Amino acid sequence: MENISTQSQPLLTSYKLGKFTLSHRVVLAPLTRQRSYNNVPQPHAILYYSQRTSKGGFMLTEATGVSDTAQGYADTPGIWTKEQVEAWKPIVETVHAKGGIIFCQIWHVGRVSKKDFQPSGQAPISSSDKPLTPQIRSSGVDVAEFSPPRRLRTDEIPQIVNDFRIAARNAMEAGFDGVEIHGAHGYLIDQFLKDQVNDRTDQYGGSLENRSRFALEIVEAVVNEIGADKVGIRLSPYADFMESGDSNPKALGLYMIEALNKYGILYCHMLEPRMKKGGEVCECPQSLLPMKKAFNGTFIAAGGYGKDDGNNAVAENRADLIAYGRLFLANPDLPRRFELGAPLNNYNRNTFYTSDPVIGYTDYPFLEADGNA
């Protein structure tokens, strides 16, 4: 018999995600943590992901680079070398041992990088050669500087598409249940999608169809490699992170949804319009509902959700699943806390991206067995 809290909490109801049976709809969002020294996942990540695993729970890894040009931050993991694939295996095995389902989020940062992170100190690559202005880091103090990017030649683009394909294949070899293509947040795919950045005059620029071509070629390559039932994508049409805004985000979102339907991918994971500028929620009239209605697969919403509005979004059919980032980071047993109505740990933003393998990473407390904080 379902307990009373499950009846009143749509987030805690089961859901069929393709061939996966989820026991609840609280998803671990992809969260960059910068603790993968030399771009290799570390043993401490085994504990971190294991802590946040529940039987029948769905989780996404932190963004994981597809190649040696894909990095833009210190100590983010990759999946382009044999060593990286081997390092992911025990992480995935631990999640599976606890009954969890885990997809690897594959990304390329594009121009959100600098020469220090690039092979042979070369310029970062992008859809454009427009430089990114320095950005205040999430600490609110430090400033991130970026090197001016190099515009990819048309004949280079198939190689980047292939890097995503190989990364997806490597993810399957590492044991992941599938992959999420990172097409959001001002990174490389978004740099092609958004007209604030993309000023190309070839078949990858100009019209909506052309700007979406790179993203859809990646989707097609990954689907052909591992199967549409193992593929999701993350998009943020309304966001202008990293100076990647669009003049008509609704049209962009709907165009991508209609195109994605042709590939039959498992899910689309979209950022709420209220998350326009990064971590802060803003009031806005736009909604993801038109995208949710148009999409044939599972729809995951993310961006500033708490327990109540997450439950409401599922109850009102505005999303099938809700991804939680900062709350899940700070509350490894988040679904249980929602179930019991227990208080939540506060997150400490100062340790989100530090390299300590314990502090701010695996030391957030669980509820006691009796459900008390």
C-alpha positions in Angstrom: 0.0 0.0 0.0 1.3 3.4 -0.9 1.9 5.6 2.1 -0.1 8.8 2.4 2.9 11.0 1.4 3.2 9.2 -1.9 -0.5 9.7 -2.7 -0.1 13.4 -2.2 3.3 13.7 -3.9 3.3 13.0 -7.6 7.1 13.2 -7.5 7.2 10.0 -5.5 5.1 7.9 -8.0 6.6 5.4 -10.3 7.3 6.2 -14.0 8.2 4.2 -17.1 11.2 5.8 -18.7 11.4 3.7 -21.9 12.7 0.3 -20.7 13.5 1.6 -17.3 11.1 1.5 -14.4 11.6 4.4 -12.1 10.4 4.3 -8.5 10.1 8.1 -8.3 10.5 11.2 -10.5 13.3 13.0 -8.6 16.3 13.1 -10.9 19.9 13.9 -10.0 20.7 16.8 -12.3 24.1 16.9 -14.0 26.4 18.9 -11.7 30.0 19.9 -12.5 32.1 19.2 -9.3 35.7 19.6 -10.6 37.1 16.7 -8.6 38.2 14.5 -11.5 42.0 15.1 -11.3 43.6 15.3 -14.8 40.2 14.7 -16.3 39.9 11.2 -14.9 37.0 10.2 -12.6 38.4 9.4 -9.1 37.5 6.8 -6.5 35.8 9.4 -4.3 33.2 9.8 -7.1 32.1 6.2 -6.4 30.9 7.3 -2.9 29.4 10.5 -4.2 27.2 8.9 -6.8 26.4 5.9 -4.6 25.2 8.2 -1.8 22.7 9.8 -4.2 21.5 6.5 -5.7 18.1 5.0 -4.8 16.5 1.9 -6.1 14.7 2.9 -9.3 16.2 6.4 -9.2 17.4 8.1 -12.3 20.6 10.1 -12.3 22.9 12.0 -14.6 26.6 12.4 -14.3 28.4 15.7 -14.2 29.2 17.0 -17.7 31.8 14.8 -19.3 34.1 15.9 -22.1 34.0 14.1 -25.4 37.6 15.0 -26.5 40.8 16.8 -25.5 39.4 20.0 -27.0 36.1 19.8 -25.0 37.4 21.0 -21.6 37.0 24.5 -20.1 37.3 23.9 -16.4 39.9 22.3 -14.2 39.5 18.6 -13.3 36.2 17.9 -15.1 35.9 14.3 -16.3 36.2 13.0 -19.8 35.3 9.8 -21.6 37.6 9.9 -24.7 40.4 7.7 -23.3 40.6 4.1 -22.2 41.8 5.3 -18.7 38.7 7.4 -18.3 36.4 4.6 -19.5 38.0 2.3 -16.9 37.7 4.9 -14.2 33.9 5.3 -14.8 33.2 1.5 -14.5 33.3 1.2 -10.7 31.1 4.3 -10.4 28.5 2.8 -12.7 28.7 -0.6 -11.1 28.1 0.9 -7.6 25.0 2.7 -8.9 23.7 -0.4 -10.6 24.3 -2.5 -7.4 21.9 -0.2 -5.6 19.3 -0.4 -8.3 19.9 3.0 -9.8 19.8 4.1 -13.5 22.6 6.4 -14.7 23.2 8.2 -17.9 26.5 10.0 -18.8 26.1 13.6 -19.8 28.5 14.2 -22.8 29.6 17.8 -23.6 31.9 20.1 -25.4 32.4 23.5 -23.9 33.4 25.2 -27.2 34.5 28.8 -26.5 33.9 28.6 -22.7 37.5 27.7 -22.3 41.0 29.1 -22.6 44.3 28.0 -24.1 45.5 26.5 -20.8 42.8 23.8 -21.1 43.4 23.1 -24.8 45.9 20.7 -26.5 49.2 22.4 -27.4 47.7 25.7 -26.0 45.6 26.2 -29.1 42.5 28.4 -29.3 39.2 27.0 -28.2 36.8 26.1 -31.0 33.3 27.5 -31.6 30.7 28.3 -34.2 32.1 31.8 -34.3 35.2 33.7 -33.5 33.2 36.1 -31.2 35.1 36.3 -27.9 33.4 35.7 -24.6 33.7 38.6 -22.1 35.1 37.7 -18.6 32.4 36.3 -16.3 32.1 36.5 -12.5 32.4 32.9 -11.2 29.6 31.4 -9.1 31.6 32.3 -6.0 30.7 35.9 -6.8 34.3 37.0 -6.4 36.6 35.4 -8.9 36.5 36.3 -12.6 36.8 33.7 -15.3 38.8 34.7 -18.4 38.4 33.1 -21.8 40.6 32.9 -24.8 39.3 34.2 -28.1 37.8 31.2 -30.0 38.6 29.9 -33.4 35.6 29.5 -35.8 35.3 25.8 -36.9 35.7 25.3 -40.6 32.8 23.5 -42.3 35.0 20.5 -43.0 36.0 20.2 -39.3 32.4 19.8 -38.0 32.0 16.1 -38.9 35.0 15.3 -36.6 33.3 17.0 -33.7 30.1 15.1 -34.4 32.2 11.9 -34.5 33.7 12.8 -31.1 30.2 12.7 -29.6 29.5 9.4 -31.3 32.6 7.8 -29.9 32.0 9.3 -26.4 28.5 7.6 -26.5 30.1 4.3 -27.5 32.6 4.7 -24.7 29.8 5.4 -22.2 28.1 2.2 -23.1 31.5 0.4 -22.7 31.8 1.9 -19.3 28.4 0.4 -18.4 26.2 3.5 -18.5 22.5 3.0 -19.2 22.6 5.8 -21.8 23.8 9.3 -22.5 22.5 12.8 -22.3 23.8 15.2 -25.0 24.6 18.5 -23.4 23.0 21.0 -25.8 22.5 23.8 -23.2 24.0 26.5 -21.1 26.1 28.3 -23.7 28.4 25.4 -24.5 29.4 24.3 -28.0 26.1 22.9 -29.2 24.3 26.0 -27.8 26.8 28.2 -29.6 25.5 26.8 -32.9 21.8 26.9 -31.8 21.7 30.5 -30.6 21.7 33.5 -33.0 23.5 35.7 -30.4 26.6 33.6 -31.0 26.2 31.9 -34.4 27.1 34.3 -37.2 28.1 31.6 -39.7 27.2 31.9 -43.4 27.6 28.1 -44.3 24.9 25.4 -43.8 25.4 25.6 -40.0 24.4 29.3 -39.7 21.6 31.7 -40.5 18.2 30.0 -40.5 16.8 28.0 -37.6 17.2 24.8 -39.7 20.9 25.6 -40.3 21.6 26.6 -36.7 20.0 23.3 -35.5 21.9 21.2 -37.9 25.0 20.6 -35.8 22.9 19.5 -32.8 20.7 17.2 -34.9 23.8 15.6 -36.6 25.1 14.8 -33.2 21.7 13.3 -32.1 21.6 11.3 -35.3 25.1 10.0 -34.9 24.6 9.0 -31.2 21.2 7.4 -31.9 22.8 5.4 -34.7 25.6 4.3 -32.5 23.8 3.3 -29.3 20.0 3.4 -30.0 17.4 6.1 -29.6 16.1 4.4 -26.4 19.4 5.3 -24.6 19.6 8.9 -25.7 18.4 12.1 -24.1 19.3 15.8 -24.7 19.5 18.8 -22.5 18.4 22.2 -24.0 18.1 25.7 -22.6 16.4 27.8 -25.4 15.4 30.6 -23.0 18.7 30.9 -21.2 21.5 33.3 -22.1 24.3 31.7 -20.1 27.7 32.6 -21.4 26.3 35.3 -23.8 24.4 32.6 -25.7 20.9 34.0 -26.0 18.4 33.7 -28.8 16.1 36.3 -30.4 13.2 33.8 -30.6 13.7 31.1 -27.9 10.2 29.7 -28.2 10.6 29.1 -32.0 14.0 27.5 -31.4 12.7 25.2 -28.6 9.7 24.1 -30.7 11.8 23.6 -33.8 14.2 21.4 -31.9 11.4 19.4 -30.3 9.7 18.7 -33.6 13.1 17.6 -35.1 13.9 15.4 -32.1 10.6 13.6 -32.4 11.8 12.2 -35.8 14.6 10.4 -34.0 12.5 8.9 -31.3 14.9 9.7 -28.5 14.1 8.8 -24.9 13.8 12.2 -23.4 14.3 15.9 -23.6 15.6 17.7 -20.5 14.9 21.4 -20.6 15.8 24.3 -18.4 13.0 26.5 -17.2 12.8 30.0 -18.7 13.0 31.5 -15.2 16.6 30.4 -15.1 17.8 33.0 -17.5 21.1 34.1 -16.0 22.6 31.2 -14.1 21.7 30.2 -10.6 19.0 32.7 -9.8 15.3 32.3 -10.4 13.6 35.3 -12.1 9.9 35.9 -12.7 9.0 35.4 -16.3 5.8 34.8 -18.4 7.3 32.1 -20.6 6.7 28.5 -20.1 8.0 25.1 -21.3 4.4 23.8 -21.7 4.4 24.2 -25.5 7.6 22.1 -25.7 6.2 19.5 -23.3 3.0 19.2 -25.3 4.9 18.9 -28.6 7.4 16.3 -27.5 6.6 12.6 -28.0 9.1 11.2 -25.4 9.7 11.9 -21.7 10.0 15.5 -20.7 12.4 16.4 -17.8 12.2 20.0 -16.4 15.0 21.6 -14.4 15.8 24.9 -12.8 15.1 26.2 -9.4 12.6 23.5 -8.3 11.7 22.7 -4.7 9.5 20.0 -3.5 6.1 21.8 -3.8 6.5 23.2 -7.3 8.1 19.9 -8.5 5.0 18.1 -7.3 2.8 20.6 -9.0 4.6 20.4 -12.3 4.1 16.6 -12.4 0.5 16.9 -11.2 -0.3 19.4 -13.9 1.5 17.4 -16.5 4.0 20.2 -17.2 6.8 17.7 -16.8 7.2 13.9 -16.3 10.4 14.1 -14.2 12.1 16.9 -12.3 15.8 17.3 -12.1 17.3 18.7 -8.9 20.8 20.1 -8.7 21.8 22.0 -5.6 19.2 20.4 -3.4 20.4 16.9 -4.4 24.0 18.0 -4.0 23.4 18.9 -0.4 20.8 16.2 0.4 22.1 12.8 -0.8 18.8 11.2 0.4 16.6 13.9 -1.3 13.7 11.6 -2.4 13.4 10.2 1.2 13.4 13.7 2.7 10.6 14.7 0.3 8.7 11.5 1.3 9.0 12.2 5.0 8.6 16.0 4.8 12.0 16.2 6.5 14.0 19.4 6.6 16.7 19.9 4.0 20.4 20.5 4.5 21.5 23.9 3.2 24.1 23.8 0.4 27.4 25.6 0.6 28.1 27.3 -2.7 31.8 27.9 -1.6 32.6 24.2 -1.9 30.7 23.4 -5.2 33.8 23.5 -7.3 36.7 23.0 -4.9 38.9 20.0 -5.4 38.6 18.5 -1.9 37.5 14.9 -2.2 35.3 15.0 0.9 34.4 18.5 2.1 31.3 19.8 0.3 31.2 16.6 -1.7 30.5 13.4 0.3 30.1 14.9 3.8 26.5 16.2 3.6 24.6 14.3 6.2 21.8 11.8 5.7 18.7 11.6 7.8 18.9 9.3 10.8 17.2 5.9 10.4 14.2 7.3 12.3 13.8 10.0 9.8 15.1 12.8 12.0 17.6 15.3 10.6 
